[in-house]
Amino acid sequence: MAKVTDSKEKTLIAAAKLFRRQGFHGTALQDILAAGGAPRGSLYFHFPGGKEEIGEAALTMAGEATRQGIARVAEASESAEIFLTRMARHMAADLDASGFKEGCPIATTALETSAQSEVLCAATREAFQKWEHEIARGLQRFGMTAEEAGPIATTVLSQLEGALLMARTYRSLEPMQRAEQALKLLLRAK
């Protein structure tokens, strides 16, 4: 696989951050150029498909980074409860560090573009599916069967995504803390 050029990578990182913070439609190409520090010509060289191509690549990159993070947390955990607790706390810490401006790296774009762009909808759908799969894999590491882990992974992801939205809206980590408690109860009830 070819190495991503520095300007292309900077553009994608800038776009992912801006989309996460203000959404796809709230981000102009000029915003991406300014944040990434790339010249206008490089934007069209690397992304001849324009903003939608940038969006797809940025969402894919952000989705993969999150999937890898989930895998690392699972590998570093001693139990399913610790795994889910650490996931919730990492997400809460990330949201808090951004001053409640950056929740899920793909949700803002997913919500606003899913009915308008099949390309962006497919990128967000794939990211969510990979996250579910990685959470299920993590749960299976701790003895859960695939039949149990799949639905629980969906519930975990849904719970955390909803809690992130609420926490961002409330500007409080309380929804994330309640989600963490709910996930512990879910595991104990299993």
C-alpha positions in Angstrom: 0.0 0.0 0.0 1.3 3.4 -0.9 2.4 5.8 1.8 0.0 8.6 2.4 1.6 11.9 1.6 2.0 14.4 4.5 -0.4 17.0 3.0 -3.0 14.3 2.3 -2.8 12.9 5.8 -2.9 16.4 7.3 -6.0 17.2 5.2 -7.7 14.0 6.4 -6.9 14.6 10.0 -8.1 18.2 9.8 -11.3 17.1 8.0 -12.1 14.4 10.5 -11.7 16.8 13.4 -13.9 19.4 11.7 -16.6 16.9 10.7 -16.6 15.5 14.2 -16.9 19.0 15.7 -19.3 20.8 13.3 -20.5 18.2 10.9 -20.0 17.6 7.1 -22.4 20.4 6.0 -21.0 22.8 8.6 -17.5 22.4 7.3 -16.4 24.2 4.1 -13.5 23.1 1.9 -11.8 26.4 2.9 -12.1 25.3 6.6 -10.3 22.0 5.8 -7.6 23.8 3.8 -7.0 26.3 6.7 -7.0 23.6 9.4 -4.8 21.2 7.4 -2.4 23.8 6.1 -2.5 22.3 2.6 -2.5 24.4 -0.6 -5.7 24.4 -2.6 -4.1 22.6 -5.5 -3.1 19.6 -3.3 -6.7 19.2 -2.2 -7.9 18.7 -5.8 -4.8 16.6 -6.6 -5.4 14.2 -3.7 -9.2 14.3 -3.8 -10.5 14.9 -7.3 -13.9 13.8 -6.1 -14.1 16.9 -3.9 -15.6 17.2 -0.4 -17.5 13.9 -0.6 -14.3 12.0 -1.3 -12.5 13.8 1.5 -15.5 12.9 3.8 -15.3 9.3 2.9 -11.6 9.0 3.5 -11.7 11.0 6.7 -14.6 8.9 8.1 -12.8 5.7 7.2 -9.6 6.9 8.8 -11.4 8.0 12.0 -13.5 4.8 12.1 -10.3 2.7 11.8 -8.6 4.6 14.6 -11.5 4.1 16.9 -11.7 0.3 16.0 -8.0 0.0 16.8 -8.6 1.8 20.1 -11.4 -0.6 21.0 -9.1 -3.5 20.2 -6.3 -2.1 22.4 -8.6 -1.5 25.3 -9.9 -5.1 25.1 -6.4 -6.5 24.9 -5.3 -4.5 28.0 -8.4 -5.5 30.1 -8.7 -8.3 32.5 -12.4 -8.8 32.3 -15.5 -7.8 30.2 -16.5 -5.4 32.9 -13.1 -3.7 32.9 -13.1 -3.6 29.1 -16.5 -1.8 28.9 -15.7 0.5 31.8 -12.5 1.5 30.1 -14.2 2.1 26.8 -16.8 4.3 28.5 -14.2 6.2 30.4 -11.9 6.8 27.4 -14.9 8.2 25.4 -15.9 10.4 28.4 -12.3 11.7 28.8 -12.1 12.5 25.1 -15.3 14.4 25.2 -14.3 16.3 28.3 -10.9 17.2 26.9 -12.6 18.7 23.9 -14.8 20.9 26.1 -17.8 18.9 25.0 -17.3 19.9 21.4 -16.2 16.5 20.0 -18.3 13.4 20.6 -18.2 10.4 18.4 -15.8 10.8 15.4 -18.5 9.8 12.9 -21.9 10.4 14.4 -22.4 14.0 13.5 -21.7 13.3 9.8 -23.7 10.1 9.9 -26.8 11.8 11.2 -26.7 14.6 8.7 -25.7 12.8 5.5 -27.1 9.3 5.7 -30.2 10.2 3.6 -28.2 12.4 1.2 -25.0 10.6 0.3 -24.7 6.8 -0.2 -20.9 7.2 -0.1 -20.8 8.8 3.3 -23.6 6.6 4.6 -21.6 3.5 3.6 -18.5 4.9 5.3 -20.3 5.5 8.6 -22.2 2.2 8.4 -18.9 0.3 7.8 -17.3 2.1 10.8 -20.2 1.3 13.1 -20.2 -2.4 12.0 -16.4 -2.7 12.6 -16.8 -1.2 16.0 -19.6 -3.6 16.9 -17.5 -6.5 15.6 -14.5 -5.3 17.7 -16.6 -5.0 20.8 -18.0 -8.5 20.2 -14.5 -9.8 19.8 -13.4 -8.2 23.0 -16.4 -9.7 24.8 -15.6 -13.2 23.4 -12.0 -12.8 24.8 -13.7 -13.0 28.2 -15.7 -16.1 27.6 -18.9 -14.8 26.0 -20.2 -16.9 23.1 -20.6 -15.3 19.6 -24.4 -15.6 20.0 -24.2 -13.5 23.2 -21.5 -11.1 22.2 -23.2 -9.9 19.0 -26.4 -8.5 20.5 -24.5 -7.2 23.6 -22.0 -5.4 21.4 -24.9 -3.7 19.6 -26.4 -2.7 22.9 -23.0 -1.4 24.2 -22.4 0.7 21.1 -25.9 2.0 21.2 -25.7 2.9 24.8 -22.3 4.7 24.5 -23.3 6.6 21.4 -26.5 7.8 23.0 -24.7 8.7 26.2 -22.1 10.7 24.1 -24.8 12.6 22.4 -26.6 13.3 25.7 -23.3 14.3 27.5 -22.3 16.6 24.6 -25.8 18.2 24.7 -25.9 18.5 28.6 -22.2 19.5 28.7 -21.9 17.0 31.5 -20.2 13.6 31.9 -23.2 12.3 34.0 -24.8 10.5 31.0 -21.5 8.7 30.3 -21.3 7.7 34.0 -24.8 6.4 34.0 -24.1 4.5 30.7 -21.1 2.9 32.4 -23.3 1.8 35.3 -25.9 0.4 32.9 -23.2 -1.6 31.0 -22.1 -3.1 34.3 -25.6 -4.1 35.1 -26.1 -5.6 31.7 -23.0 -7.8 32.1 -24.1 -8.9 35.6 -27.6 -9.8 34.3 -26.2 -11.9 31.5 
